[in-house]
């Protein structure tokens, strides 16, 4: 029963990590470069929830659309500042520019909100459901449901819509997509906007249960990076699976050993995958590694 | 009328007659504190306390530098500050790993280093230039463990500590004091500052059937653990480290979640206790728009003692070091006096929340814990 409880905790945490990893891999596929500011965008989303609840005292579920829309606009700005001027340079240039942008975001949040941890409003309120000896917090359940809906929505967008087809075409080959008349620049900007919106949602979901402070961004991007490497570089499904695996190491494995050992085992598993199956569990998109 | 050359000659003679020290001395105190990174909350409180004392005195200038989280940044900041020959003392960061890196510099430049870092090792290395104004682990962790064992009567504590130097130092002192009191912890685990889900640690700890949770964590992890423990229905007493006394930590939790939660600290300004303390708290709120904590108060007292030394003629270097080592100072939080190793603070308090508000009451005072006075 205790194991099941930890698995539930891990799934809730993994669902939020999956949103971060999904945004990370969308940008990776669209640009071929790593957006290292993705973790700081998660933090920005959390702080946006902190700020909004002071102006509009509503449950986070009602603030979520506003947070995502605002973060999408920020994503467009990230695209304009960190990607567009360097789009013809090697991918490492975007890697470095997004690191710089992440630091700017972090220090900006520190200046605006201060250094102390903050808590964002709960999705539906405090409390927990108890059944069969298990306890699931309202917030944990909300994280799982909201993340599932958002991931499902992205899946439908990418797989069933004309816009999604254009996004996928851009991700697969920008030159051919441009030759077909697809506005590649616009698709890349939209991808950044989607990634930032997902990061903002993750930040709002996590900030109530786990608090948020300006320095948290580094942890989120490391987890996203590990998830994507484990799942397969550029694989959307792989990123989601990788994120879940990272969370389960933090909960289930940490319960059997301790956090330090669990963290070591996660990195050992990462190294083992790199040695034995370097393309990741689900294989990788060829020629995209950065 | 004097010729121009004669006038110039007289001006030069006149200037040469003015003592060089009066022209050159612009006393400056660098304030090196972590304003970014995981200890930025405590560093900001430290900065605020120092600034409040320095601005009230006006006899010195000061410059605040952010030391972040890495020792290298702190060392660079101190080296930059010490290029000014009129620096007589340095206010050092609360982060223990940074302070350890600054100790050799203080000795090399012969500059007293004043800190509120609680890491025990700082005053155990024989460096005569460090002065710690926050009760070290040898005081606070003794009070912490004594409250758990003597006041709560606990026999089976579970200890959760941070894996930083601060956390490991505190854990060592807790273990030593519990052993001296005949209490054996039933569980111990170190947590990295990045850990968010405390459920694994809590489930393992509770599996050992403890009668109290003893925490020695930084602010965010402390609040996370208290919240998640209460959310899991864990209602045994929690006695936390000084991070839990901070108003900003309590603000993360509902008042009801704080029921049964206590914390050790050097002091608790918001708990009042005297008109001077209440005035300090009111002035702090007015100036910084936030509640003062023990770190701010300790740095305020430390800076006032530095300034008192200057007014007594010990303006810097060895004279200042000797003055700090030989004299006591009546601060707002406590009486400060060196034990010969640079530990100036020897009192601690335990504050407890009643579950109705986020303002704790002082449940127990421990004076002269290490019997240095």
Boltz contact constraints between the chains, C-beta under 6 A:
constraints:
  - contact:
      token1: [A, 2]
      token2: [B, 203]
      max_distance: 6.0
  - contact:
      token1: [A, 9]
      token2: [B, 197]
      max_distance: 6.0
  - contact:
      token1: [A, 9]
      token2: [B, 199]
      max_distance: 6.0
  - contact:
      token1: [A, 13]
      token2: [B, 197]
      max_distance: 6.0
  - contact:
      token1: [A, 110]
      token2: [B, 36]
      max_distance: 6.0
  - contact:
      token1: [A, 115]
      token2: [B, 40]
      max_distance: 6.0
  - contact:
      token1: [A, 115]
      token2: [B, 41]
      max_distance: 6.0
  - contact:
      token1: [A, 115]
      token2: [B, 44]
      max_distance: 6.0
  - contact:
      token1: [A, 116]
      token2: [B, 41]
      max_distance: 6.0
  - contact:
      token1: [A, 116]
      token2: [B, 248]
      max_distance: 6.0
  - contact:
      token1: [A, 117]
      token2: [B, 220]
      max_distance: 6.0
  - contact:
      token1: [A, 119]
      token2: [B, 252]
      max_distance: 6.0
  - contact:
      token1: [A, 210]
      token2: [B, 196]
      max_distance: 6.0
  - contact:
      token1: [A, 211]
      token2: [B, 220]
      max_distance: 6.0
  - contact:
      token1: [A, 215]
      token2: [B, 37]
      max_distance: 6.0
  - contact:
      token1: [A, 215]
      token2: [B, 38]
      max_distance: 6.0
  - contact:
      token1: [A, 219]
      token2: [B, 194]
      max_distance: 6.0
  - contact:
      token1: [A, 250]
      token2: [B, 197]
      max_distance: 6.0
  - contact:
      token1: [A, 251]
      token2: [B, 197]
      max_distance: 6.0
  - contact:
      token1: [A, 251]
      token2: [B, 200]
      max_distance: 6.0
  - contact:
      token1: [A, 254]
      token2: [B, 200]
      max_distance: 6.0
  - contact:
      token1: [A, 255]
      token2: [B, 200]
      max_distance: 6.0
  - contact:
      token1: [A, 255]
      token2: [B, 203]
      max_distance: 6.0
  - contact:
      token1: [A, 258]
      token2: [B, 189]
      max_distance: 6.0
  - contact:
      token1: [A, 259]
      token2: [B, 191]
      max_distance: 6.0
  - contact:
      token1: [A, 259]
      token2: [B, 192]
      max_distance: 6.0
  - contact:
      token1: [A, 259]
      token2: [B, 195]
      max_distance: 6.0
